[in-house]
Amino acid sequence: MKVLKFGGTSVGSAQRMKEVAKLITDGEQKIVVLSAMSGTTNTLVEISDYLYKKNPEGANEIINKLEAKYKQHIDELFATQEYKQKGLEVVKSHFDYIRSYTKDLFTLFEEKVVLAQG
């Protein structure tokens, strides 16, 4: 069995994601490992830094920018409104979860949870 691993740059744009999709849907059985989209992990670290510094406004600004990036990719990836809506719902739930950490105490445990979202 093949194991295919794609780094962040490989899934960093809608076009690249479509290319990866073609590679992994060839009918052969395989295990696929995907990294976070290019820039996501660094942005999650930046969000964590803002939260450690007790700056939830700064964290929310970065969260909003990252969410907008994901929404743009959804718009470019999916052809039908139905699938775009499903994608937006998934993304919204993840970003709502990340935003929940801007409201309370932020420790090493919460940082690990936020970084795991990538």
Secondary structure, DSSP 8 states (H G I E B T S, - for coil): -EEEEE-GGGGSSHHHHHHHHHHH-SSS-EEEEE---TTHHHHHHHHHHHHHTT-HHHHHHHHHHHHHHHHHHHHHH-SSHHHHHHHHHHHHHHHHHHHHTTSS---HHHHHHHHTT-
